[in-house]
Amino acid sequence: MVSIARKNLLEDIPRFLVAQAGIMFAATLVTIQTGILDGFTRSTVLLIEGSNADVWVASEKMENLEETEPLLMGQVEQASLIQGVKQAEALIIGSVRWRTLDGVLNPVRLVGFEPGGELFQPGKLLKGERAAVEQPYTVIMDETRLDELMVEKIGDTATVASLPVTIGGITQDSQSLVSPPFLFSSLENINTYINSGLKIELNCKMLEGAEDLRCTKVYEKSETEEKLATPPTKPLSLTDPITYILIGAEPGQDLETLKQRLEASLPGTRAYTRAEMAAKTATYWKDRTGVGIILGLGAAMGVIVGMVVVSQILYASVSDHIKEFGTLKAMGASDGMIYGVVIEQSLWMAVIGYLPAMLICLGVSSWAATKGIIIFITPVGALGVLGIVIAMCVASGILAIQKVTHVDPAIVFKA
C-alpha cells in the first residue's frame, strides 16, 4: 500500500509541486498569524511578567497596564505598613511627546520606577546601568525603538515635554508592539516630565470683525535658553499621582489573603497577582480590540485555501487512477484498504509541505525580531500547526476518496 501511495504522489511532479505549494502556503500563514498573535500578546505583558512584584495594586477602574486611573504616592507608605507586605514601591506610567534635535515630534510612554528598588525591571539591560536614571533627565529605552526616536547610542540627547533628555541605557524585551516607545527613568525624573509642558508666550486679542480670539506667537525660548533655564527635577509628595503600587510579599504569605488586606486598607483599589495582572492585560488586547479575531481569521483563511488546493489535487489524482482502484476492488481490496492508500498519500503531502514552511517561518521570525516585531513560535505551537496541516490533508483526502468507495469494480473490464 505504501508503494502505491508514493507512486500516485510522485507520478505527476508538476501537480505534486502545486499541491505542496498550497500546503506550504497554508502552514506558513497559520504559523505566522498565530505567532504574531502570541508575540503581540506577549509583548503587552513583558513588563508585568518581568517584574519581581508578587502583587500589583491598581485603581478599581484599571482596564490594562497602560489604561487606568491614578493612585496617590501616600498610599505606597500605607501599603508598606499592611501585615504580610515586605516591600512596596511606586510605579508611574504617563504620556508626553519626544522632540528630536531636528524638531520631529513622537509620542512616548514614560515609565517611572525606583532605581534602588527590587520589584520592577526595565527589561534586560544591554548597555549602560540601571543607576544611570538617578541622574536628572536621563532615561533607558528599548533597542527596537532607537531608530524611531532618531537616537543611536548612550549619550544621545533630545527633548521631552520641553525638557532635555539623555539616553543613559539601552534595554531589550521591554517594548509593547501596540505602544509608543517606552522611556524608563526614576520616579523623580518621570514626575518632572509629566508635570511640565511646552511653554510658548502668546499675544491674544479680539480682531475687528472676528468672533473668536486670535493668538500669535511672540516669543519662544531658544534651545540654549531652554538648557540654561532647565529646572531641577521634582520629587514626589504624598499627594502626587502614581499609577501602581508594586508589592513584595513576606515569605510564606498567602497572596489571596494579602490581596484582601490591601483592598480593605486602600479603598478604590484592586489587587492582582502578577499572573492575574498579565492575564487581564493580555485578554484586553486579544478580545476587546479585535486583534485576536483579525489574526484568527487570517489563520482560518490559510487553512481553507490549503484544503481547497489539496482536495482538488487529491480528487484529480484519484480520478486519474480510478481504473487502478477498480482493479484493487475487483481483486478483493476492502474500502478500508483504499482509504489507507489515499490517507497515506495525504500524510506524505502534509509532512513534505510542512517542513519547508517551518523553515520559512523561522527565517521570517528572525528577521522580524530585528525590527522589534515578535513572532512567537514555540515547539508546542509548531506541533499544533503540524496537527492542523495533517488534519487538513487527511480531511481533503477523505473528501476525494468518496469517489473511489463508490466505484464499480466492473469498470476495469470496460473498454
Protein Blocks (a to p, Z undefined) as FASTA:
>chain_A
ZZmmmmmmmmpmmlmmmmmmmmmmmmmmmmmmmmmmmmmmmmmmmmmmmpcbfbdcddfk
bfblmlccdddfklmmmmmmpghiabdcdddddddddddfkopacddddddddfkbmkbc
ehjafbdcfklmmpghiacddfklmmmnopabehiacdeehiacddfbdcehkbcfkbcc
dddddfklmmmmmmgccdddddddddehiabdcdddfbdcdfklmmmmoccdddddfkbc
cfbdcddddehiafklmmmmmmmmmghiacddfklmmmmmmmmmmmmnommmmmmmmmmm
mmmmmmmmmmmmmmmmmmmmmmmmmmmmmnopafklmmmmmmmmmmmmmmmmmmmmmmmm
mmmmmmmmmnopacdddfklmmmmmmmmmmmmmmmmmmmmmmmmmpcfklmmpZZ
